[in-house]
Structure formats: structure tokens, C-alpha cells
Amino acid sequence: MTGWRARLGFLVPPGNPTVETEMITLAPPGVTVHFTRLVAHGATGSHAGQEERNQTMVAHAAESAALLAMVKPDVIMLTHTATSYTLGPQKEAELIARLSEQCGTIVETAFASVLEALRVLGVRKVALGTPYGEETTLKGKALLEQHGFAVVSHGRLEGVRNIYDETPERAYRLGRSLDTDDVEAVFLGGTGMPTISILETLERDLGKPAISAASAMMWRALHLAGVRAPITGYGRLLTSVD
């Protein structure tokens, strides 16, 4: 049977070419990954129009989720951190509850996965790095703080024309630039920015945990699906099965 351990579903922003590649790479044996595009209009990957695209994806999320639910996934993950910044905690919880009831399965968000990952790692003081514009980055900082984390360092990639053209090397340098003595873990947000290939190296060089939205949502999806499968080579979070 396809997905004999678990089937994981991912709702992906329309222009994002990164989520599929990274989730397929991370999927352990017996776990299959399945994807449906969210609806958004306008230029993809640009800072301009980010908020409008977020709102459109939320407005049409039920349609996209209904298509993905047809493969009967054990978990559906909304793979866009900035959507959570737009929604805030209450509206996000309401959206997830509606989608879960509609699809008859567990629904989670990338951002909620990050929150749980930080708690499991036992960190409270975080560095936040994003490929987003200043306004969206500050919304992410505020939301982390609203959930009780201290964002002691934050920054974003400079000169971004299209988030989906960014590189792991740029993500690595961003993570390095944000480290301070007070930082307990580095979080790289934005699922369009490729990150998983540099997390292990970043952790070794910093001597502290480094997670991304991508690593957190695969770790969380496996946990919610009841799959205990440590994944090595992508940072200490994915080796945890508790």
C-alpha cells in the first residue's frame, strides 16, 4: 500500500518550488508525501502583494484542502509561515478547526510546527531569519513574542527579488549573521527559501539548534501521524522522536 506508515499532505503556495523537493527528501521509508496548490493571484515570490496573496490563500484554503483530502492523508500541513502572521493565533486556530472537520483528518500549520519544535528543544530565546520584507518579518517576530518566545535577534535576506530564487548558501549566511551569545536557537522562516541542506552545518558551526519551517513541519507531521522515524543529517530536531 502506498504510504503504509503514513500519508502526509501539504498545501503549498502556488509559486513555491521548494516544499515538494524538501519534503520528498526528508520523507522516511513507508511515508508518502502529497501536494496540492493553494490559490493566490499576482506575482509569486515577490515582497509586493504578500499580504493580499496571504489573504487569498486563506479565503480559498477549504477548496485546496478538499482536493488534498481525496488521497486520505493522515495529516495535512499548511506550508506557509507568513499566512500565520496574517491570521494571528485566534483566526489560525479557527481556520485549522474548520479544515480539520471538513477533511476528517489532522490539520496543522508550518508556524504551529515551529512553535512546538522550539518548545521540544527547550529554547525561549530565538533568532529569526526570513526571506520576507521588513513588514512581514516584523509580524513574524511579534507573533513569536505573542507565543512567549523572546526574539533576541532578527533579520532578513537583503536584495530579494523573488524568494523562490534564493539559495541554501544565502540561508546559511543569514543564520550565521543572526547569532549572538543570547540566542538559544536559530529559526529560518519561509518555506520558499531552501534550508534543509544547510541546517546540520549551521548547527555545528553555531553550536546550537537550527531549525527551519521545513524541518519543523516534517518533524511535526510525522509526530502527529504517529511515525517514530529519526532522520539524520538535517539538524537535531529531526532526530527527535519524542
N, C-alpha and C positions, 0 to 999 in steps of 0.2 A: 504494500500500500504506500502511495506517495505520502510522505510526511508521517511515517509510522510512529515517530516520537512526538512530533508536534508540527502543526502548520502555523506559520506566523504571517500575518497580513500587515502591509504597510501602505498607508495613504500618503502619497508623495506629491509635493508641489509640481506643477506641470513642466517646468523647465529644468528640474533638478536631475542631473545625470549621475549623481554621486551615491544616492541612497542604495539603489539596486546593487551597484558594484560592491559597496562596503558590506551590505547585509549578506550577499551571496558569499563573500569571502569569509565572514565570521560564522556562518551557519554550521553547527556541528553535524556529524553524521546522523541521519534519521530525521533531521529537521529541514523542512522546506520553507521557502520564503516566497511570498506572493504580493503583487503590487497592483495598485490602481491609482490613477492620477486624480488629484484634486482639481477643481475648476478655479481658474484665475485668468484675468484678462490684462493685456498690456505687456510691456517688455519684461521678460523674465530675467531674474538675476540682478536687476538694477536697484539702486537705492531709491530712485524716484518711483513713486507709486506703491511703495512697500505696504503702507497701511491699507490702501484700497484693495490690493491683492489679498492681504490677510483677511479682510472682511468678506471678500468674495468667496474665499475658500471655506470660511465658516458657514456662510449662507448656503453653500451647496454641499456641505460635508455629508449630509444624510444620503444624497444621491450617490456620491462616490463610495460611501461605506456600504450601501446596499449592493453594489456591484461586487465589492470585495468579499462580502459575506457569502456570496454564492459558492466560494471554494471551501466554506466551512472552516475558517481559521480558528485556532484556539485563543488567539489574541490578535487584536487589531491595534496598530500603533499609528498615531497621528504624528508624522515625522517632520514637524516644522516648529522650531522653538519660538520664532517670532509671533506665531499665531497665539501662543500662550501669553505673550507680552500684550497683545491686543486685547485678549479676553479678560485677563485678571483671574484671580482664584475662583470667585463665585460663578462667573459665566462659564469658565472652563469646566468646572465640576458639573454644571447643568448640561453642557454640551455632551460631555462624556457619558453622563447618565442616560441621556436620550439616545445616543448612538448605541450604547450597550444594550438597552432594552430593545431597540429596533433590530439589531443584528443578532441578538441572542448569544452574545459572547463578551469576553472581557475587552474593554477599550481603554487605552492609556495614551498619554502624550509623551513626546520626547522630553519636554521640560519636567513633567512629573517624574519621569525616569531619572533625570539628573538629580532632582531633589532627594529621591530615595537613595541614589548611589552615594551622594555626599554624606547622608546620614549613616549608611553602612560603613563607609570609610572612616567615620568618626571625626570629620572635619567641620569646623564652623567658619574659619577664615579662608576666603576663597579669592582667587584671581580670575577675572572674567575676560576672555578674549573673544571677539566676534569679527565676522566679515561685514557686518552691517554698518549703516550710517550712524552718526552720533546720537540722533534721537532714539532710534531703535535700541542701540546699545545701552543707553541710559534707562530705557524702560526695562530691559533685562536686568540691569543692576538693581533697580528699585524693586522688582518682583522677587529677586533672590533675598533682598533685605526684608521684604514683607514676610517671607517664609522663615526668617530668623537667622539668616546667614550674614556674616559681615563680609562685604566685598571690599577688601583692603587694597586691591589693585584692579584696574580695569583698563582696557584699551581695545583698539580695533585696527584692522588692516588699513593702511593708507593706500590711496590711489586705486581703489577698486572700481573697475568699470562694469564687470559682470562677476558676481560671486561664483558662478559656475565655471569660470576660467581660472580660479585660484589653484594653488599647488600645495602639496604637503609641506614642501620646504618653507613656504611662506607661513603656514600654520605653525610649524616648529619654531620659527624665529619669533612669531608673535608670542607663543607660550613662554619662550625664554625671556623675552623682554619684560614680561609682567611679574616675574618672580621677585619677591622681597623676603626678608627674614620672617615677616609676619605671616606670609602666605603658607597655608597648610596643604592646599591642593590647587591645581590649575584646571579650570574648566574652559574648554573651547566650544563655543556655541555655534549654531548654524550648520545644518546638515548638508548644505551645498558645498561647504568648504571641506575638502578631503583631509581627514585627520588620522584614520586608524593606523596607517603605516608608520606614523612618527610617534605614537603615544609611548611605546616601550622605550625608545631612545630618549624622549623628553623626560620620562620618569627617571631614568638612570642619570641623566645629566643634572636634573634638579634635585634628586634625592628625596622626592615627594610624589604623591599620586598626581597623575594627569589623566583626566577623562575628557571625553567629547560627547556631544549629543548622540553621535552614532554609537559609541561604545556603551553608553548608558542605556540606550533604548534596546539594544540587543540583549544586554545583561538582564534588563527588567522584563523583556518579553519572554525570555527563557524561564526566568523565575516564576512569572505568572502562569506559564504553561506547564509548570511542574517538571521542567527538564533540568537536571543537575549535570551540567556539562562544562567543566572548566576549559577555557580557551586560552592558550598561551601565546605570547608574542605580541600582545596588544594592550599591555598595561595590567596592573594588579587587579583592577575591578573585575575583569572578565575571568580571572582565575578563581574568584569567589563563587561558591555555590550555596552559601547560607542565606 
